[in-house]
C-alpha cells in the first residue's frame, strides 16, 4: 500500500490496495479522509471518517480519476507542502502501513 504526495497541488493519490483497505470503490458514495500528524513522530496518518465528522473539520473528499484510473483527494490541512516541510519526501510514492490502536480502531501511517 502506498500514497503519492504532490506538493504542486496538495493532492494525495491512493494505491489500489489502500483504496480497497479504506473500502473505497467507484460505486460508493462520498468518502472523506482525515489526515493528521502522528503524535510523537515526524510522520502523518490518514483515516476514513464519516460525513458527520468531516463537516466539523477539514477532510479530503475522495474522487476517482477516470483518466489515471486512481482515487485521490486534495488535503488542505495539513497541506502536502506542510508535510514536505516537516520532512516527508516530495512528489514520491511513500509506503503506508495499517496501525491498530488500543481501542481496536485503526489508521494508516505514512512511512518516510
VMD Tcl script that draws the C-alpha trace (Angstrom):
set ca {
  {0.00 0.00 0.00}
  {1.22 3.48 -0.76}
  {0.32 7.12 -1.36}
  {1.75 9.60 -3.81}
  {2.06 13.12 -2.41}
  {2.16 16.01 -4.87}
  {3.04 19.36 -3.35}
  {2.28 21.27 -6.57}
  {-1.46 20.88 -5.95}
  {-1.62 19.39 -2.41}
  {-3.03 16.15 -3.78}
  {-2.78 12.65 -2.37}
  {-3.17 9.67 -4.70}
  {-4.07 6.32 -3.13}
  {-2.78 2.97 -4.34}
  {-5.41 0.44 -5.40}
  {-4.64 -1.70 -2.33}
  {-5.00 1.27 0.01}
  {-8.27 2.33 -1.63}
  {-9.53 -1.22 -1.13}
  {-8.38 -1.24 2.53}
  {-10.26 2.06 3.01}
  {-13.32 0.40 1.39}
  {-13.40 2.92 -1.46}
  {-14.88 1.94 -4.80}
  {-16.30 3.63 -7.88}
  {-19.81 2.61 -6.88}
  {-19.57 4.07 -3.37}
  {-20.88 7.47 -2.30}
  {-18.82 10.35 -0.96}
  {-15.82 9.25 1.08}
  {-13.91 11.55 3.41}
  {-10.30 11.15 4.54}
  {-8.92 12.85 7.65}
  {-5.15 13.46 7.63}
  {-3.21 14.23 10.79}
  {0.23 14.39 12.35}
  {1.12 11.23 14.28}
  {1.82 12.25 17.87}
  {5.46 11.89 18.90}
  {6.65 11.03 15.37}
  {7.72 13.03 12.36}
  {5.11 11.49 10.09}
  {1.42 11.61 9.22}
  {-1.56 9.32 9.15}
  {-4.87 9.08 7.39}
  {-8.21 7.60 8.27}
  {-11.59 7.29 6.58}
  {-14.20 9.22 8.55}
  {-17.98 9.63 8.35}
  {-19.56 12.71 6.76}
  {-20.74 13.90 10.19}
  {-17.09 14.13 11.34}
  {-15.97 15.71 8.04}
  {-18.50 18.53 8.48}
  {-16.77 19.56 11.73}
  {-13.17 19.67 10.45}
  {-11.06 19.80 7.30}
  {-11.13 16.49 5.42}
  {-10.37 15.45 1.86}
  {-13.19 14.30 -0.39}
  {-12.04 11.27 -2.36}
  {-12.74 11.24 -6.07}
  {-11.99 8.81 -8.87}
  {-9.81 9.97 -11.76}
  {-11.07 8.10 -14.83}
  {-8.02 9.05 -16.91}
  {-5.50 7.78 -14.36}
  {-7.83 5.06 -13.00}
  {-6.99 6.00 -9.42}
  {-8.52 7.51 -6.30}
  {-7.22 10.67 -4.70}
  {-8.09 13.84 -2.84}
  {-6.85 17.32 -2.04}
  {-5.69 17.92 1.50}
  {-5.88 21.47 2.80}
  {-4.99 20.81 6.43}
  {-2.34 19.63 6.68}
  {-1.23 20.57 3.19}
  {1.20 18.36 1.31}
  {3.56 21.35 1.31}
  {3.49 21.33 5.12}
  {4.12 17.57 5.19}
  {7.14 18.02 2.92}
  {8.35 20.92 5.08}
  {8.07 18.66 8.14}
  {10.32 16.07 6.49}
  {8.34 13.85 4.15}
  {9.77 13.33 0.70}
  {8.30 15.45 -2.08}
  {6.27 14.06 -5.01}
  {7.18 10.45 -4.40}
  {5.49 7.20 -3.60}
  {5.55 6.55 0.15}
  {4.71 3.27 1.84}
  {1.64 3.15 4.10}
  {1.08 0.65 6.91}
  {-2.07 -0.19 8.84}
  {-1.69 0.61 12.53}
  {-4.05 -0.73 15.21}
  {-4.87 1.49 18.18}
  {-5.52 0.28 21.74}
  {-9.29 0.70 21.30}
  {-9.26 -1.65 18.28}
  {-9.68 1.10 15.68}
  {-7.07 1.66 13.03}
  {-5.44 4.26 10.81}
  {-2.88 4.22 8.03}
  {0.60 5.61 8.77}
  {2.70 7.16 6.00}
  {6.26 5.83 6.15}
  {9.10 8.12 5.11}
}
mol new
graphics top color blue
foreach p $ca { graphics top sphere $p radius 0.5 }
foreach p [lrange $ca 0 end-1] q [lrange $ca 1 end] { graphics top cylinder $p $q radius 0.2 }
display resetview
